[in-house]
Amino acid sequence: MPNIGHVIGPTILLFFAALVAIIAILITYNYFHNRMQLKVVQEILAGNKDLTPEQIHALFQSNSRIDLRKGFLGLALALACIICGIVMGVSGYKLAQTSFIGMSMFPGLIGITYLYFYFKKK
């Protein structure tokens, strides 16, 4: 059995670094998106135009398709981790196989939760 001590540490570190990078990108996107919505409302009110509650609700309502996309993205990440773990397991790295399959639980469960929220709204 090959020695994977030099492989598993950086691999797990890269996985979690990528996860942190994805979360940082999503938080930044949400921040700028909310800021843009607020700027639109401010410009409408500064122009002395009437803004009805229905228009405000339409501007700030959440899109349920986003839950569907996030759910499938989480399941795709989980499947990618599982496949990577299986490939490493076939190569003789059983510890890496167990680690990757274990790490796939996090995005998989998050994806299942988003899919649950999507179908619950329907």
C-alpha positions in Angstrom: 0.0 0.0 0.0 1.5 3.4 -1.0 2.2 6.0 1.6 -0.4 8.8 1.2 0.7 11.0 4.1 2.1 13.5 1.7 -1.0 13.4 -0.5 -4.0 13.4 1.8 -3.1 16.6 3.8 -2.8 18.9 0.9 -5.8 17.4 -0.8 -8.1 18.0 2.1 -6.6 21.5 2.6 -7.3 22.3 -1.1 -10.9 20.9 -0.8 -11.7 23.1 2.2 -9.9 26.1 0.7 -12.1 25.7 -2.4 -15.1 25.5 -0.2 -14.1 28.8 1.6 -13.5 30.5 -1.8 -16.9 29.4 -3.1 -18.6 30.7 0.1 -16.7 34.0 -0.1 -17.8 34.5 -3.8 -21.4 33.8 -2.9 -21.4 36.2 0.1 -19.8 38.9 -2.1 -22.3 38.4 -4.8 -25.2 38.6 -2.4 -23.8 41.8 -0.9 -23.5 43.6 -4.2 -26.9 42.3 -5.4 -28.6 43.6 -2.3 -26.7 46.9 -2.6 -27.9 47.2 -6.2 -31.5 46.6 -5.2 -31.3 49.3 -2.6 -29.8 51.7 -5.0 -32.6 51.2 -7.5 -35.2 51.9 -4.7 -33.3 55.0 -3.7 -33.2 56.3 -7.3 -36.9 55.7 -7.7 -37.7 57.6 -4.5 -35.2 60.4 -5.4 -37.0 60.9 -8.7 -40.3 61.6 -6.7 -42.0 58.6 -8.3 -44.6 56.6 -6.5 -43.5 53.2 -5.4 -46.3 50.7 -4.6 -45.9 47.9 -2.1 -46.4 45.4 -5.0 -43.4 46.9 -6.8 -41.2 46.7 -3.7 -42.3 43.1 -3.1 -41.5 42.2 -6.8 -38.1 43.8 -6.5 -37.1 42.0 -3.3 -38.8 38.6 -3.7 -36.6 35.6 -3.8 -36.5 33.4 -6.8 -37.3 29.8 -5.9 -35.3 28.5 -8.9 -32.2 29.6 -7.0 -32.9 26.9 -4.5 -33.1 24.4 -7.3 -29.8 25.5 -8.7 -28.1 25.5 -5.3 -29.5 22.0 -4.6 -28.2 20.5 -7.8 -24.8 22.3 -7.4 -24.5 20.7 -3.9 -25.3 17.3 -5.2 -22.9 17.7 -8.1 -20.1 18.6 -5.7 -20.9 15.6 -3.6 -20.9 13.3 -6.6 -17.5 14.8 -7.7 -16.1 14.0 -4.2 -17.4 10.5 -4.3 -16.0 9.9 -7.8 -12.6 11.3 -6.8 -12.7 9.1 -3.7 -13.5 6.0 -5.7 -10.7 6.7 -8.2 -8.2 7.1 -5.3 -9.5 4.0 -3.7 -9.0 2.0 -6.9 -5.4 3.4 -6.9 -4.8 1.9 -3.5 -5.4 5.0 -1.4 -8.1 3.6 0.9 -7.8 6.4 3.5 -8.2 9.0 0.8 -11.3 7.1 -0.5 -12.9 7.2 2.9 -11.9 10.9 3.4 -13.4 12.0 0.1 -16.6 10.0 0.5 -16.9 11.5 4.0 -16.3 15.0 2.8 -19.0 14.5 0.2 -21.7 14.4 2.9 -21.5 18.2 3.5 -22.3 19.5 0.1 -24.7 16.6 -0.5 -26.7 17.3 2.6 -26.8 21.0 1.8 -27.9 20.2 -1.7 -30.7 17.9 -0.5 -31.8 20.6 1.9 -32.1 23.2 -0.9 -34.0 20.7 -3.0 -36.4 20.1 -0.1 -37.0 23.9 0.2 -37.6 24.2 -3.5 -40.2 21.4 -3.6 -41.8 22.5 -0.4 -42.5 25.9 -1.9 -44.2 24.3 -4.9 
